[in-house]
Amino acid sequence: MSETEIRERHVLIELPHNLERTRRIKKGLSTSIAIDGCIVEDIIHLWRNGIITTGCCCGHNGYFPRMVNVNPESVDKMYSMGYEQFHNDYTFKI
């Protein structure tokens, strides 16, 4: 499979047992979500390290950089893992 095919594919994955999964169950929503194929391993790594994600994108097939949104409670841990915050609104601070 080519890199382009991986980027264009979505992978259906079960959410980890966390508050987001519980919230979705209470609302009658699926506990599975579709994640862009090129970023799924990164998301699983973050989940295994206790980071709660709220969204992610491969960057529209490379047109934009990859991005991951995290819950405010996960920001400090994300920083401790070496990640950086980038935001298009430079006045935005967590």
C-alpha positions as CSV (number, residue, x, y, z in Angstrom):
1,M,0.0,0.0,0.0
2,S,1.4,3.4,-0.9
3,E,1.8,6.3,1.5
4,T,-1.0,8.1,-0.4
5,E,-3.4,5.2,0.1
6,I,-2.6,5.1,3.8
7,R,-3.2,8.8,4.2
8,E,-6.6,8.5,2.4
9,R,-7.8,5.5,4.4
10,H,-9.6,5.8,7.7
11,V,-9.2,3.2,10.3
12,L,-12.1,2.3,12.6
13,I,-10.8,2.0,16.2
14,E,-12.3,1.5,19.6
15,L,-11.9,4.4,22.0
16,P,-10.0,3.6,25.2
17,H,-11.8,3.3,28.5
18,N,-11.9,7.0,29.5
19,L,-14.4,9.8,30.0
20,E,-14.9,10.3,26.3
21,R,-15.9,6.7,25.8
22,T,-18.3,6.9,28.8
23,R,-19.8,10.1,27.4
24,R,-20.4,8.5,24.1
25,I,-22.0,5.5,25.6
26,K,-24.4,7.7,27.7
27,K,-25.4,9.5,24.5
28,G,-26.0,6.2,22.7
29,L,-23.1,6.8,20.3
30,S,-20.7,4.3,19.0
31,T,-17.5,3.6,21.0
32,S,-15.6,3.2,17.6
33,I,-14.3,6.2,15.7
34,A,-12.6,6.7,12.3
35,I,-9.1,8.0,12.4
36,D,-6.9,8.9,9.4
37,G,-4.7,6.0,8.7
38,C,-1.4,8.0,8.7
39,I,-1.9,9.2,12.3
40,V,-3.6,6.2,13.9
41,E,-0.4,4.8,15.5
42,D,0.4,8.2,17.0
43,I,-3.1,8.4,18.5
44,I,-2.8,4.9,20.0
45,H,0.6,5.9,21.5
46,L,-1.0,9.0,23.1
47,W,-3.9,7.1,24.4
48,R,-1.6,4.5,26.0
49,N,0.2,7.3,27.7
50,G,-3.0,8.7,29.2
51,I,-3.5,11.6,26.7
52,I,-7.2,12.3,26.0
53,T,-7.5,13.4,22.3
54,T,-10.5,15.2,21.0
55,G,-9.7,15.2,17.3
56,C,-6.9,14.6,14.8
57,C,-6.2,15.0,11.1
58,C,-3.5,13.9,8.7
59,G,-3.5,17.3,7.1
60,H,-5.9,16.8,4.2
61,N,-3.6,14.4,2.4
62,G,-0.5,16.4,3.2
63,Y,-1.8,19.8,2.3
64,F,-1.6,20.9,5.9
65,P,0.5,19.6,8.8
66,R,-0.8,16.7,10.9
67,M,-2.6,17.9,14.1
68,V,-4.0,16.4,17.3
69,N,-6.4,18.2,19.6
70,V,-6.2,17.2,23.3
71,N,-8.3,17.9,26.3
72,P,-7.0,20.7,28.6
73,E,-6.3,18.1,31.3
74,S,-3.8,16.4,29.0
75,V,-1.8,19.4,28.0
76,D,0.8,19.2,30.7
77,K,1.4,15.5,30.1
78,M,1.6,16.2,26.4
79,Y,4.3,18.8,27.0
80,S,6.2,16.3,29.3
81,M,6.2,13.8,26.4
82,G,8.0,16.4,24.2
83,Y,5.0,17.6,22.2
84,E,4.5,21.3,21.4
85,Q,1.5,23.5,21.1
86,F,0.8,25.1,17.7
87,H,-2.4,27.1,17.2
88,N,-3.4,29.4,14.3
89,D,-4.5,32.0,16.9
90,Y,-1.3,32.9,18.6
91,T,-3.1,34.7,21.4
92,F,-4.7,31.4,22.4
93,K,-3.0,30.0,25.6
94,I,-4.0,27.0,27.6
